[in-house]
Amino acid sequence: MRIGVIGTGHVGLITCVSLAAIGHEVVGGDNDPEKIALLERGVAPFYEPELQPMLEQQLKEGRLTFTASPAEAVKDAPVVFICVGTPPRVTGDANLVAVEQAARSVASHIADRAVVVEKSTVPSGTAQRLKRTLQRGRPQPEEHLQVVSNPEFLREGKAVHDSMHPERILVGGEAEWAFEAMREVYKPLTDQGYPLIETSIPTAELSKHASNAFLAMKISFANALARVCEKAGADVVEVADAIGADARIGRAFLNAGMGYGGSCFPKDVQAFEHLSRRLGYDFRLLQEVARINAEAIDSTLEKVRDALWNLEGKTVALLGLAFKPGTDDVREAPALTLGAKLLAEGATVTGYDPLAAANAKDVLPELHIAPDPLSAAAGADCVVICTEWPEIRDLDAGELKEVMAYPVVVDGRNAFDSGTMADHGFLYYPTGRPPLL
Ligand SMILES: NC(=O)c1ccc[n+]([C@@H]2O[C@H](COP(=O)([O-])OP(=O)(O)OC[C@H]3O[C@@H](n4cnc5c(N)ncnc54)[C@H](O)[C@@H]3O)[C@@H](O)[C@H]2O)c1
């Protein structure tokens, strides 16, 4: 099938390579000419496991091309995916300007009979507006133009895997012929047994927000639990193991730490809360989820203050800067929020990350970057574990103590073992577990 993809960022590029890999002829379009130039040379603009070789292979096999012209991307394409960004406005609701612009730029070039797929995460009701915008650009009868919602559930750091092995593919639509087109797009995956769920458009749109809000809620529950465990002398990891063993609860997303970040959870929780309010329901639980998430960073900061007293003139090393392991993405990364607060209080901050250091430096130019964890920790008064990369988890506690000015570790991800830290004489502040003071 000939497929056009508008927006070749984290979701759009993965969509391009995975649709090409399952046999479609894909043209990816983006209004960022520098990104397109990189992609045409076969260079992925961001890190994602398996992405680079897959991009090279699909380009070589000729099923994938890129263009800076939206008209070219959608030309003769019976299916067009919209994958542009939907960042938050200051009010918390989703900014849909890019979605509208993308629709306007393709409207008059769209094929005679086309399904436009809303893959970006958008508030319920967006498909109607999208359709109206497309119709304005090129009036077409219902049987020639349909909009469907096909939210993306991929996880950064596992995005290629998630696209090629989806737990479910969700399609919300109205017309049978549009559902039929989407069944054809995903046939190579459904033939392997991956389920495709068909719903109405509002149900599909809402499911994405509900999914992210629920996962964020689990993380915030674990973080609130951590605060209580700290006061009660309990161990949040053991509590999470105990309650997570119950299949009704599940162990996933119950790790207490510095909270969620990234380009999705913070904005989607806000956008869902905002949407609910606009629809007439005050979803206060979501406000609390966001508040507990912010509190998780402040609680980590409080431990640094407790260990170091005044921060002026002290050096703090942040190990891990990406919002989670496996990615170079630092959007809404808790490490950088903490870093900004430490800098504001007069500390010198050094950071290490295996992939995200350059992106972190762009966001926080005052950050000193070290090439490896031990160099970052060298001479530090305190190390904070912000992202649980394997190379950080596997650090040798003895070597770490050797290079630090004082052996103080605030473990924002419970990456280290308390027994080992005790053996080496660290002042150790884990999250939601008894500290070694
Ligand atoms: N990143 C994730 O893990 C993830 C997961 C699921 C869903 N989503 C959702 O997918 C959407 C995209 O997210 P992302 O992380 O890929 O964003 P991104 O910022 O990485 O990519 C967006 C891309 O769209 C391009 N773009 C913007 N306006 C355009 C236009 N008018 N025409 C053509 N291209 C345009 C940008 O240049 C950029 O390359 C968002 O709604 C997001 O919430 C993201």
The ligand as a Gaussian input file, in Angstrom:
#p B3LYP/6-31G(d) Opt

LIG

0 1
 N        7.147000      10.235000      21.855000
 C        6.388000       9.248000      22.284000
 O        6.831000       8.325000      22.979000
 C        4.925000       9.190000      21.897000
 C        4.211000       7.999000      22.123000
 C        2.867000       7.944000      21.765000
 C        2.256000       9.062000      21.219000
 N        2.963000      10.205000      21.028000
 C        2.276000      11.349000      20.422000
 O        2.661000      11.425000      19.064000
 C        2.715000      12.794000      18.634000
 C        4.086000      13.121000      18.097000
 O        5.014000      12.985000      19.157000
 P        6.576000      12.897000      18.872000
 O        7.219000      12.531000      20.165000
 O        6.819000      12.079000      17.662000
 O        6.881000      14.439000      18.541000
 P        8.205000      15.014000      17.837000
 O        8.293000      16.424000      18.306000
 O        9.346000      14.084000      18.076000
 O        7.869000      14.986000      16.275000
 C        6.923000      15.814000      15.650000
 C        7.387000      16.025000      14.215000
 O        6.358000      16.708000      13.492000
 C        6.977000      17.659000      12.637000
 N        5.966000      18.668000      12.267000
 C        5.409000      19.614000      13.058000
 N        4.510000      20.315000      12.360000
 C        4.490000      19.813000      11.111000
 C        3.758000      20.105000       9.929000
 N        2.838000      21.071000       9.922000
 N        4.003000      19.403000       8.812000
 C        4.935000      18.409000       8.822000
 N        5.658000      18.073000       9.917000
 C        5.430000      18.764000      11.053000
 C        8.148000      18.186000      13.446000
 O        9.135000      18.800000      12.630000
 C        8.646000      16.893000      14.105000
 O        9.597000      16.227000      13.303000
 C        2.301000      13.616000      19.851000
 O        0.933000      13.866000      19.802000
 C        2.639000      12.689000      21.005000
 O        1.846000      12.960000      22.140000
 C        4.296000      10.284000      21.336000

